[in-house]
Amino acid sequence: MASAHHPRRGSMGYWHRCRAKSVVPRIKSWAADGDKSKLQGFAGYKAGMTYAFVLDYRPTSTTSGQEVRMPVTVIEVPPMKVAAVRAYEKTPYGLKTLTEAWATEIDEELARRMPVPKESNADKAFEVMAENELEDIRVLCYTMPMKVTGVQSKTPETMEIRVGGGTIKERLDYAKSLLGKEIVASETIRAGDMLDIAAVTTGKGFQCRVQRFGTKLLTHKNSKHRRMIGTQGAWHPAWIQSTVPNDGQMGYHNRVEYNKRVIKVGENGEEITPAGGFVNYGVVRNSYLLIHGSIPGPARRIVRIRDAVRYTRGIKVEAPEITYVSTTSKQGA
């Protein structure tokens, strides 16, 4: 008699499936440096999805060079502001903050999110940076949701964005030129770029093991319940192992979608807004990005964008040729 084989239920690629601590997604690594200093990331708000007819830019595709219909995601990217420049030094225990230089003029709304230094000497901080051996340069940016009508909260979200490319001195000079100024997505992102999109997925609350892992229901002859537990594992070891499917949080997890192509970087959001507005979002009034495919999270969720860290195939696309973008109503308007 053949031995019974039962493959496990659910992927262990992401474990534990715990609830995200913050709606602002984490970014733990950044792409390799280039020749020119630039910001390696940005942030925006997910508006919704539509479709577009684009000349297929993928050289190995069976429809390469032909007009194809692609699903696209619209991300509204209002300007961001640089509040501080942060320098890191290398220690035996990893990167450690050496010092930071704060801008003199900061929006009052930022005080809703974090305590803002009342007095700061940026010139002295930059002198300390110039005198020491630095390992990395990053800027502390905050969003401007007050310019977005589709997002209810007007409290800015803060995040660190790495300055990459060139030498440390060139990166420090570039970060110094951005301090206290507004930055726009078109300065960092171009049509045809390959990006990674990080966001917190749609939350579904506390769910049972059948919903989370797709385990089999018990037979109809089972007493009282069909979704109750069949077994929690062997007698020994005398504890429940982490590989056993169990109840718990489903959704609202930090996830990253790798290698998403930028189809278009637009300035006027009204040209992309469907009739009646996006469902659960409304009208896009700022700059926007068209991303090929879907991204994590529901509408109005903040998403973080960074240069792709795993892209090695080298398909260079200057700007995909778009023939049509659907603006028909998504809600029967």
URWOKA-V379590 format. One record per residue. SS is DSSP state (H for helix, E for strand, C for the rest). Layout:
((SS) (SS))
//
This chain:
((C) (C) (C) (C) (C) (C) (C) (C) (C) (C) (C) (C) (C) (C) (C) (C) (C) (C) (C) (C) (C) (C) (C) (C) (C) (C) (C) (C) (C) (C) (C) (C) (C) (C) (C) (C) (C) (E) (E) (C) (E) (E) (E) (E) (E) (E) (E) (E) (E) (E) (E) (E) (E) (E) (E) (C) (C) (C) (C) (C) (C) (C) (C) (C) (C) (C) (E) (E) (E) (E) (E) (E) (E) (E) (E) (E) (C) (C) (C) (E) (E) (E) (E) (E) (E) (E) (E) (E) (E) (E) (E) (C) (C) (E) (E) (E) (E) (E) (E) (E) (E) (E) (C) (C) (C) (C) (C) (H) (H) (H) (H) (H) (C) (C) (C) (C) (C) (C) (C) (C) (C) (H) (H) (H) (H) (H) (H) (H) (H) (H) (H) (C) (C) (C) (C) (E) (E) (E) (E) (E) (E) (E) (C) (C) (H) (H) (H) (C) (C) (C) (C) (C) (C) (C) (C) (C) (C) (E) (E) (E) (E) (E) (E) (E) (C) (C) (C) (H) (H) (H) (H) (H) (H) (H) (H) (H) (H) (H) (C) (C) (C) (E) (E) (C) (H) (H) (H) (C) (C) (C) (C) (C) (C) (E) (E) (E) (E) (E) (E) (E) (C) (C) (C) (C) (C) (E) (E) (C) (H) (H) (H) (H) (H) (C) (C) (C) (C) (C) (C) (C) (C) (C) (C) (C) (C) (C) (C) (C) (C) (C) (C) (C) (C) (C) (C) (C) (C) (C) (C) (C) (C) (C) (C) (C) (C) (C) (C) (E) (E) (C) (C) (C) (C) (E) (E) (E) (E) (E) (E) (E) (E) (E) (E) (E) (E) (E) (C) (C) (H) (H) (H) (C) (C) (C) (C) (C) (C) (E) (C) (C) (C) (E) (C) (C) (C) (C) (C) (E) (E) (E) (E) (E) (C) (C) (C) (C) (C) (C) (C) (C) (C) (E) (E) (E) (E) (E) (E) (C) (C) (C) (C) (C) (C) (C) (C) (C) (C) (C) (C) (C) (C) (E) (E) (E) (E) (C) (C) (C) (C) (C) (C) (C) (C))
//
